[in-house]
Amino acid sequence: MALFGITFRYAVPPDLAPSDFHLFGPLKRHLGGMAFETEDDLISELRNWFDNLDVDFFRVGINSLLSRWQKCIDLHEDYVEK
């Protein structure tokens, strides 16, 4: 991103953020259709969801980053699909 002639680089490329491709999709599906009366109810549901995730959920997400990072390297940082 360039602003006033200054180029900014993302710490994590937008299409490589692990939270975007591995965490938020399943979380969105889990919470879909739910309604919460209070913020505490939402926090409780989120804690319950995270507590019940299998360790492999995170392992798979982290391991799948390898191919995504390699793609970024192979494309010489031209990683945003057009």
C-alpha distance (Angstrom), angle and dihedral (degrees) to the residues before:
residue distance angle dihedral
M1 . . .
A2 3.80 . .
L3 3.77 124.9 .
F4 3.80 123.4 174.4
G5 3.79 89.9 -12.5
I6 3.81 92.5 -53.9
T7 3.79 116.5 119.2
F8 3.78 116.1 -144.4
R9 3.78 122.1 -161.9
Y10 3.76 123.1 -154.8
A11 3.80 116.0 -120.0
V12 3.79 85.5 -135.8
P13 3.79 118.3 23.7
P14 3.81 108.2 -112.7
D15 3.80 94.8 -118.6
L16 3.80 93.4 45.5
A17 3.81 99.8 53.7
P18 3.80 104.8 126.6
S19 3.79 92.7 -147.7
D20 3.79 91.4 58.4
F21 3.76 99.0 52.9
H22 3.78 103.5 30.5
L23 3.78 110.9 24.0
F24 3.77 109.8 32.7
G25 3.81 97.9 48.6
P26 3.81 95.2 58.1
L27 3.79 91.1 39.0
K28 3.80 91.3 51.9
R29 3.81 90.5 49.9
H30 3.80 90.8 48.8
L31 3.79 94.2 50.2
G32 3.81 94.7 40.1
G33 3.77 111.7 125.1
M34 3.80 94.6 7.4
A35 3.78 122.0 125.1
F36 3.78 124.9 -160.9
E37 3.76 125.4 -155.6
T38 3.78 94.4 -158.8
E39 3.77 139.0 20.2
D40 3.81 87.7 -116.1
D41 3.82 89.6 59.0
L42 3.80 90.0 53.6
I43 3.80 92.5 46.8
S44 3.79 90.2 49.4
E45 3.81 91.6 51.9
L46 3.81 91.6 47.4
R47 3.80 91.8 50.3
N48 3.79 90.4 48.3
W49 3.82 91.3 50.1
F50 3.81 93.3 48.9
D51 3.81 92.7 44.1
N52 3.80 90.8 54.0
L53 3.79 97.2 48.0
D54 3.77 113.9 113.2
V55 3.81 116.9 -117.8
D56 3.80 87.5 -119.6
F57 3.81 89.7 64.6
F58 3.80 89.6 69.5
R59 3.80 94.4 36.9
V60 3.81 91.5 55.3
G61 3.80 91.4 47.2
I62 3.78 93.9 50.6
N63 3.81 94.0 43.5
S64 3.79 92.1 50.7
L65 3.80 89.0 59.0
L66 3.79 89.7 72.8
S67 3.80 94.2 71.5
R68 3.80 92.1 42.3
W69 3.80 92.0 51.4
Q70 3.80 90.6 46.7
K71 3.80 89.1 53.3
C72 3.81 89.6 53.4
I73 3.81 91.1 49.7
D74 3.80 92.7 46.3
L75 3.81 90.9 51.0
H76 3.82 91.3 49.1
E77 3.80 92.0 -119.6
D78 3.81 93.0 -49.9
Y79 3.78 85.4 121.5
V80 3.80 102.0 142.2
E81 3.77 108.2 101.5
K82 3.78 113.2 -128.3
